Amino acid sequence: MKALIALEDGTIFEGKSFTGSGETSGEIVFNTGMSGYQEVLTDPSYKGQIVTMTYPLIGNYGVNPEDMESDRVQVEAFLIKEYNAIPSNFRSTGTLADFLKKDNILGIEGIDTRALTRHIRTAGALKGIVSTKDLDPKSLIQKANNSPGLVGRDLVREVTCAEPYGWRDNRPAPGNNFSTAAPGKYRVVAYDFGLKYNQLRLLAARDCAVQVVPCTTSADEILAMSPDGIFLSNGPGDPAGIPGIVDNIRALFGKTPIFGICLGNQLLGLAYGGTTYKLKFGHRGANQPVKDLLTGKVEITSQNHGFCVDSTTLNPKDIELTHINLNDNSVEGMRHRKYPIFSVQYHPENAPGPHDSLYLFDRFIKMMQEQ
């Protein structure tokens, strides 16, 4: 089934659908990972985006329940060079096409993904539309320009959990105040801004009882649970477009240790009094080099973000930069000089990606021990 991809600047790409008919819009971005497509697809940070994989062959190892990072596919559409309909892997329980069809997500193959990626790198991430229904380029370009984009848009409320839940037996267990969480030495409340399940798995593996709460939960409600630590998760879109959350985070300063990842890092930057800005085409993949300024070591990291904290807007008397991206020197981590708070822009939970940054979860545990 023929499909057209139209970008807001008038560029057109052709492909064919391997999941049936449909039409959808979103910001078109690329991911440089060679594997991990199931984790990418189910990462809530991709809400509102059409993801292009730069690795040419996708679908070759199928999908399975253990590699889910949320309860559903989160991307708006999936663009690839070549689809493999016959997976070969002992863990596979189904095909990528059926996986996408289950959540009515368009999968398009036959795209010149190299040309599309090069165009995005030059022009920046662009709004786009994918369609098998409307094959008129002029109409699609107009639709792409009329689509909402990400700037100023609150996507967190579209992906956060509807009700609190505890993490137990490697899955969500509905309930509040740690009533359904697996027992652990440390009580951690996790704000769900679009979190990935592997963050909860890694906390649970470090003897943490984990209580997940919706993004709208107040600071008073958090503190009433008497947590030993607070976790601020990743999530989609523009951190400056999420009303109310920054005030709640600021109210938690000095109460208990805080660990933030990705959007959690950006929201902490705003709570510190800084600002954020949109990157040209973002960092998405499993091979981003980051330098730890505290040790001098370089780690290879998994990343997925289109916005970043502006380091020039932070007060150096209060905030210390701890990590930088070696490709563009953007902020990859920071910590508060007075309060037990630290955060990173990348994804240390290695799903998908390298294991270089797992030490950050141990750092959070140590911080709770000391407190």
N, C-alpha and C positions, 0 to 999 in steps of 0.2 A: 504494500500500500504506500503510494507516494506521499512524502511529507515535505513541507517547506519550513525552514527556519528563517525568520526575518528579524534583523536587528534594527534598533531605532535609528541608526545612521544610514539605513537604506541597503545594507549588505544582505544578500540572500544566499542561503546554503540549501542544498537538496539532500534528501535521504529517503529512507523507507521505514515504516513502522513495523516493529516485530511484536507489538502488543495490541494492535487494533486501531480503531479510529478515535480521534479526539483533538482537542485544541486547548492550549494553556499558555500562560504568560509568566514571566519572571526575569530576574537578572541572570544573564548568562555568564557563567564562570567556568574555570577549568581546574581539575585536580590532577597532580602529577604522580600519584601513587600507582605502582605497578600491580598492586593487589589491594584487597580490602574494600571491594566495591559494595558489599553488603553493609559494612559498617558506615560507609559514606552515605549510602541511600537512606539509612535509618537514623542518621545524625540530625537531631532537630535544628542544629545550627544552619542547615541548608534550607530551612523553610523559606519560601519566596524566591528560590533560585533554581535555575535550570543548569544541571551539572554536565560538563563535558569531561570525559576521561581521556587523558593524553596517551595512555598505554593502549595499543591498537586492538588487542583481543580481550573481550570481556564476556564473562558467563561460563568460562571453561571449567570452573570448579563448583558451579551451582550455588545453592544457598542452604542454610541450615538454621535451626532455632537458636543455637548457642551463640551465634555471631550477631544477634540483634542488639542494637544500641538504644532502641526505644520500642514502642509497641506497634510501629507501623513505618511505612516508607514516608519520608518527609520531603524529598525533593519534588519540584513541580514537574520536571521531565528529566530524562536521562539520554544523553547524546554520546554515541560511541562510533568507532570506526567499523568494527566487525563483531557480530554477535555469534557466540558458540552455543547452539541449541542442544548439544549433547554433552552435559557435564561429566567429568571423570574425577571423582574424589570420594574417598570412603566416608567422609562426613556429610556429603550432599544428600539432601532430602527433597530437592525440587529444582526446577529451572528458574533462571533469572526472569524469563518472560512471564511465567505464571506468577512469580513473586510480585512483579510490577502490576500485572493485571488485577491481582487481588485488591489492590488499593487504587485502581483506575489511574495508574501513572503511565504516561506515554514513554515508550522506549524507542529511540530512533537510531538506526544503524546506517552505514554507508556514507556517513558524514566525513568530509575532509577535515578531520580533527586537528591536524597539524596547521592547516591554513586558518581555521577558526581560532586556535590558540594564539597563533602569531598576530592575528588581527586584534584580539582582546589585549594582548601585551602592548600593542601599539596605541590602540584607541582607548583602552581601559574597559572595565566591566560595563556592559551595555544592557539596557532593557531589551527583551526579545519576546517573540511569540513562536510557538511550534504548533503546526496544524496539518491534519490530513483532510480537513473539511473545507477549508478556504485555501485555494491554491492561487489566489490573485496576489501577486507581490505587492502592489500598491495598497491593497486593502490591509494586508498583514503588517506592512511598515507603519501604517496609520494606527493600527491596533497596538503595535509595540510602543509607539510614542505615547499613546493614551493610557498605557498600563501604569500602575502606581509606583513601581520602583521600591527601593529600600530606605532612602533617606527620610528621617522623620516618622517612619512607620513603626508601630508597636506590633511586632510579630511574637513577642514573648508570651503574650496572653493567648495566642493561638496554639502554643505548644506546651505550656505549663500544665501540670496535672490538675484535674478538676477537684480532686479531694486528696487529703494527706494519705500517705502510706508508709509503712515500714518496709525495710528490705530484709527478706527472709527466704531461705532456701533458693537463693539466686533468682528471686522474682519479687515484684511488688506485692505487698499484703496490705489491703486497705485498713486504715486505722490511724489514730492520732496519739501523740504523747508517748511514743515508744511502746505502745500496747501490743503491737504486732511485729515489732522489729526483733530480729534475732539478738539474743543477749550478747553483750560485749563490755569490756572494761571501760571504754570511752563512749560517752553519749554525744553523737554528732547530729546536728540538725542541718539538712541539706536544702538550700533554696533551689527550687526547680525553675530555672529560667529556660530550660530546654536541655536538661542534663543527659549524659550518656550513661548507660547502665554499667559500663566497666569502671566508672568512677566509684560507684557504690560497691561493686565487687571488690575493688582494691581496698576500700575503707573497711569493709567487713572482714577481709582477710587479715587486717591488722588489728583485730579484736575491737572493732567499733560497732556499737549498736547504732543503726542509721535510721533517722526519721526524716522523710522527705515531705516538704510542704510547698503549697502553691506560691507563686511569685507575689501574690497580694497579701501574704501573711505579715502581720505587723511585728515590729521589734518586741513589743510587750508580750505578744503570744509566743514568740521564740524564747524569750528569757524565762517565761513561765514554765517551760519544759526543763529548766536547769541543765542546759547542755554543757559539755566540756569543751566543745568546739563547734564552729559554724562553717559550713562549706557553701561557697557561692559558685554555682555551676556555669557552664558555657550556655550559649543560646544564640538565636538568630538576630540579624538586623542591626539597626542603629541604636546604640546605647542611650543616645540623647533623646530618643523618641519614646522612652518608657517612663511614664509619669509615676511619681510616688515612691518608686523602689529605692532611689538613692537616699532619700530621707530616712528610710527604714534601716539601710545599711549604716549610715552615719550614726544612728542612735545606738548601734551595737558596738561602737568603738570603745575599747577599754573594758568591756564586759567579759569577754572570753576570746580565745584565739580564733582567728579567721583565716581561711585559705580560699583563694579565688582562682578560677581557671577561665581563660578566654573572655567571654562577656563578663564574668565575675571580676576579672582584672580591670576591664574598662569601666565597670560600674564603681569599683573602688577608686579609680582615677578621678571620676566625677565627684565622688564623695569626698575626696581629698581637696577638692576645689579646682581641679584641672579640667581640661577639655579633651574631646576626642575629634578625630578627623577620618575621612574616608580614604583608604588606600586606592591607588590607581586600578589595580586588578586583584589585590588581596594576596594572601598567602594560603595556599591549599595544596596539601600533599604530605608525604611522609619523609621528606629529605631536606628540611630547612635547617641550616646551621645556626646555632645559637651559642653565644659565649656567656658563661657564668662569670660575672665580674668579681664575684667573691672568691673564686678559686682559680680563675684563669682557664678553666677547662672549657672545651668546646663539645657540645652535644648535638647529635642529629635528632631533629624533633618532627613530630606530626603536628600539622597546623590546619586551621580552617577559620579564617576571619577576614573581613573586609574593612574593618574599622580598627583604629589604633589610638592609644593614649598619646597626647602631645607632651613630651617630656619638658618642654620649655614653660609649660603652664603649671608645673608642680613646684612646690616650695621645697628646696633642697634641705632646709633645716628640719623638715618633718619627714620627707620621703627620700629614700635611697633607691636608685636604680640598681637592680641586681643582675639583669640579663639584657642583652641586645641581640638583634638579628644581624648576622654578619653579611647578609646580602644588601641590606639598605639602612642598617643602623637604627631601625625602629625599636621601640620599647617592647621587650619580651618578658620583663619581670620587674617587680619592685617590692619594697617592704617599708613598713612604718618604723620610724626611729624610736618612737615612744611606746606604741601599743604592739601586742603580739599579732601582727597582721602581715601576711605576705601573699603574693599572687604572681601568676605567670600568664602570658598571652597565648602560649602554645598548649598542646594537649599531652601532658605527661602520662595519661592513662593508656597509651600505646594501643589504641583500638581504632583504626589500624596504625601500625607504625613501629618504630624502634622502642627499645626499653631503656634508653639512656637516662630518662628523666624520672624514673620511678622513685628516686631518692626523695622527691618532693613530698610524697605521701608519708615517708618516714620522718621527714622534717616536721610535718604537721603533728604526727604522733608525739614526737619529742617535745614540741611546743605545749601540747596538752599535758604531758607529764610534768613539765616544769611549772605549769600554772596550778 
